[in-house]
Amino acid sequence: MSIDDIAASQPPQIEHRKAYHRELESLTNGILRLGALACETIPRSTEALLSGNLSDAQAVIDADDVVDDLAAELEEQCLSIMARQAPMAGELRRLVTCIHMISEIERSADLMVNVCKASRRMFGQPLTPQIRGLAASMSKEANKLLRLSLDAFADNNVSLAAALGDIDDELDQLNRDMVETIFAHEGDQQIELSGALQLALIARYYERVGDHAVNIGERVIYMITGSHQLETDGDRDRRGSASNQETSSSDSAEE
């Protein structure tokens, strides 16, 4: 009996389930590809900031269209699977998680576009060595957090997903250090007030990428365990991050 004969002899429901799981695998790979694109924007945006290169900043801004298009495509794929397959239990949780993840990743990329736009607004403003070092460290931590959140999703790793909130503490501390340094330098006139304000926004953008990574981790925990233990702004405050609160309106105004 040939392979084609064996395939033809299988019940239709088995072939249907195989096709369904291939769709889920394709969706997962697409989300990881979206995450990789978002991660790439972090060091690119930081390099544009530190070098003051307007062309590099514009390239990151222009490339965001690719991220937006892929995010929209993946969201449509999620909705299509839900409509056609009527998934239950764990599979439904996975699709719901995917929809939320797409948004978290796309917004992380938007934040790096904001970094580039802010760097354009402060073009010509010199950066002190301390500020440059802190910006580089925040970039590294934000990139690490986003990559770890994607690893937790790809590997179904509850322990890693749960650890992201604690790992984010380092980025929160760097944000506080950056803000203190910015305004100390503004006070002794090493940087102008307008530049200080843009740098404070930039620090917040990096810090919020960490928040999105933590959100992804929480969604992964829900996907695997069914436990809906999302961290609140109050929880983040108790961890010592006073700058994490955000609203949809502030997203629209800043992004």
C-alpha positions in Angstrom: 0.0 0.0 0.0 1.4 3.4 -1.0 1.6 6.4 1.3 -1.2 8.0 -0.7 -3.4 5.0 -0.1 -2.6 5.1 3.7 -3.5 8.8 3.8 -6.7 8.2 1.9 -7.7 5.5 4.2 -7.5 7.7 7.3 -10.8 8.9 8.8 -11.7 12.5 7.7 -11.6 13.8 11.3 -8.0 12.7 11.7 -7.0 14.6 8.7 -9.0 17.6 9.9 -7.2 17.5 13.3 -3.8 17.3 11.6 -4.6 20.3 9.4 -5.8 22.1 12.5 -2.5 21.5 14.4 -0.6 22.6 11.3 -2.5 25.8 11.5 -1.6 26.2 15.2 2.0 25.5 14.4 2.1 28.1 11.6 0.5 30.7 13.9 3.0 30.0 16.7 5.9 30.3 14.2 4.4 33.6 12.9 4.2 35.0 16.4 7.8 34.1 17.1 8.8 35.7 13.8 6.9 38.9 14.9 8.7 38.8 18.2 12.1 38.5 16.5 11.3 41.5 14.4 10.3 43.5 17.5 13.5 42.4 19.4 15.6 43.5 16.4 14.2 47.1 16.7 15.5 47.5 20.2 19.3 47.6 19.6 18.7 49.4 16.2 16.7 52.1 17.9 19.4 52.4 20.7 22.2 52.7 18.1 20.2 55.5 16.3 19.8 57.3 19.7 23.4 57.0 20.7 24.9 57.8 17.3 22.4 60.6 16.6 22.0 59.1 13.1 18.7 60.4 11.6 18.8 58.0 8.7 19.1 55.0 11.1 16.2 56.4 13.1 14.0 56.8 10.0 14.8 53.3 8.9 13.5 51.9 12.2 10.4 54.0 11.8 9.8 52.9 8.2 10.4 49.2 9.1 7.6 49.3 11.6 5.1 48.9 8.7 6.3 45.3 8.3 5.7 44.6 12.0 2.2 46.2 11.8 1.3 44.2 8.7 2.4 40.9 10.1 0.6 41.6 13.4 -2.6 42.3 11.5 -2.2 39.1 9.4 -1.6 37.0 12.5 -4.6 38.4 14.3 -6.8 37.6 11.3 -5.3 34.1 11.4 -6.2 33.7 15.1 -9.8 34.8 14.5 -10.1 32.6 11.4 -9.1 29.5 13.4 -11.5 30.3 16.2 -14.4 30.8 13.8 -13.7 27.6 11.8 -12.5 25.2 14.5 -14.5 26.2 17.6 -11.5 25.2 19.9 -12.1 24.2 23.5 -10.2 24.3 26.7 -6.4 24.5 26.3 -6.6 25.2 22.6 -8.9 28.1 23.1 -6.7 29.5 25.8 -3.7 29.2 23.5 -5.5 31.2 20.8 -6.6 33.9 23.2 -3.0 34.1 24.5 -1.8 34.5 20.9 -4.2 37.4 20.3 -2.9 39.2 23.4 0.7 38.4 22.6 0.4 39.9 19.1 -0.8 43.2 20.7 2.0 43.1 23.3 4.7 42.5 20.8 3.4 45.1 18.3 3.2 47.7 21.0 6.8 46.9 22.1 7.9 47.6 18.5 5.9 50.9 18.6 7.8 51.9 21.7 11.1 51.6 19.8 9.6 53.8 17.1 8.9 56.3 19.8 12.6 56.1 20.9 13.6 57.0 17.3 11.1 59.9 17.1 12.3 61.2 20.4 16.0 60.9 19.3 15.1 63.0 16.2 13.5 65.7 18.4 16.7 66.0 20.5 19.0 65.9 17.5 22.3 67.7 18.3 21.8 67.3 22.1 25.0 65.8 23.5 24.6 62.8 25.8 26.9 62.4 28.8 28.8 59.1 29.2 26.6 58.2 32.2 23.4 58.7 30.2 24.8 56.7 27.3 25.7 53.9 29.6 22.3 53.8 31.2 20.5 53.9 27.8 22.6 51.0 26.6 21.9 49.0 29.7 18.2 49.6 29.5 18.2 48.6 25.9 20.0 45.3 26.8 17.6 44.5 29.6 14.5 45.3 27.5 15.7 43.1 24.7 16.5 40.3 27.2 13.1 40.5 28.8 11.2 40.4 25.5 13.3 37.5 24.2 12.8 35.5 27.5 9.0 36.1 27.3 9.1 34.6 23.7 11.1 31.7 25.0 8.6 31.0 27.7 5.8 30.9 25.1 7.7 28.7 22.6 8.8 26.2 25.3 5.6 26.3 27.4 7.8 27.2 30.3 5.7 28.3 33.3 8.7 28.8 35.6 10.4 31.2 33.1 7.1 33.0 32.5 6.6 33.5 36.3 10.2 34.7 36.8 9.8 37.6 34.3 8.3 39.9 36.9 11.3 39.6 39.1 13.7 39.9 36.2 11.9 43.1 35.2 13.0 44.7 38.6 16.4 45.4 37.1 14.9 47.4 34.2 12.7 49.3 36.6 15.8 50.2 38.7 17.6 51.4 35.6 14.7 53.5 34.7 14.8 55.2 38.1 18.6 55.7 37.8 18.2 57.2 34.4 15.5 59.7 35.4 17.6 60.8 38.4 20.7 61.2 36.3 18.9 63.1 33.6 17.5 65.7 35.9 20.8 65.9 37.9 22.5 66.7 34.6 19.8 69.2 33.6 20.2 70.9 37.0 23.9 71.4 36.5 23.3 72.4 32.8 25.0 69.5 31.2 21.9 69.0 29.1 19.0 71.3 28.2 15.5 70.9 29.7 14.0 69.9 26.4 16.6 67.2 25.9 16.0 66.0 29.5 12.3 65.6 28.9 12.9 63.6 25.8 15.4 61.4 27.5 12.9 60.8 30.4 10.3 59.6 27.8 12.9 57.4 26.2 13.7 55.7 29.5 10.0 55.1 30.0 9.7 53.5 26.6 12.4 51.0 27.4 10.8 50.3 30.8 7.4 49.7 29.2 8.9 47.1 26.9 9.7 45.2 30.1 6.1 45.6 31.2 4.9 44.1 27.9 7.2 41.2 28.4 5.9 40.6 31.9 2.3 40.7 30.4 3.3 38.0 27.9 4.6 35.9 30.7 1.3 36.2 32.6 -0.6 35.2 29.4 1.7 32.2 29.0 0.9 31.1 32.5 -2.8 31.4 31.8 -2.4 29.5 28.5 -0.6 26.5 30.2 -2.4 26.4 33.6 -5.7 28.1 33.1 -4.8 30.3 36.1 -5.6 34.0 35.4 -3.2 35.7 37.8 -2.4 38.9 36.0 -0.2 41.4 37.8 -1.9 44.7 38.6 -0.4 48.1 38.7 -0.6 47.9 42.5 1.4 44.7 42.4 4.0 46.5 40.3 4.1 49.4 42.7 4.7 47.0 45.6 7.7 45.6 43.7 9.1 49.1 43.7 8.2 50.2 40.2 6.3 53.4 40.6 6.4 54.4 37.0 4.6 51.4 35.4 1.0 52.7 35.4 -0.3 53.5 32.0 -3.6 54.0 30.2 -4.9 53.6 26.7 -5.1 57.4 26.3 -1.4 57.9 27.3 -0.5 55.2 24.7 -2.3 57.1 22.0 -0.7 60.4 23.0 2.8 59.1 23.1 2.8 56.6 20.3 
